[in-house]
Amino acid sequence: MRLLLAAVALTTAFASQAAWQLDPAQSQLRFVSVKNGVVAEVHKFSQLSGSWADDGKVSVQIPVATIDTLIPIRNERMLEHVLNAKTFPTISASAMIAPKLLSDLMVGASMQHSTELSLTLLDQTQTLPVQLTLTKLADGKIQASTTAPVLINSASFKLDTGVRKLQEIAKLNDISLMVPVTFNVEFKR
């Protein structure tokens, strides 16, 4: 019986170590807002966490409180009016990328991959196409980067009312509801 329990404990320990973990120090997510049709500004979330399971499911969590627009009052307004941070503190994204795709990839080599990203903002979930470059940086280290921006329609996530509130507060003619997003994430085993 002890041998069986030890085997189960070891198997569980090795299984949990087998999943890839997102390296937050080497990962970033950026998005662009466009004001009055001509002023584009790049923003980011300064903290990401996530994993890539052996079955291919990639999960990433983004704490909304880590938004960084380089203007503190704008961060506060985004959190309050657009992201409703008190009720929805995390943005979640998931996708399927079979680890087998990368098993034959040489260190330093890259490949293109198309998949669908399931994105949850507030209480809305949408599926979006994403084009990726997957790079094997080293044995046990994989990078996934967007090849093209992921285009997020704020209205699809019911963020348009909050965006219009920001527009009103800042006395702007327009803030685009279409938001290009790019990311570069690194996973380690």
Order of alpha helices (4+ residues) and beta strands (2+ residues): alpha-beta-beta-beta-beta-beta-beta-alpha-beta-alpha-beta-beta-beta-beta-alpha-beta
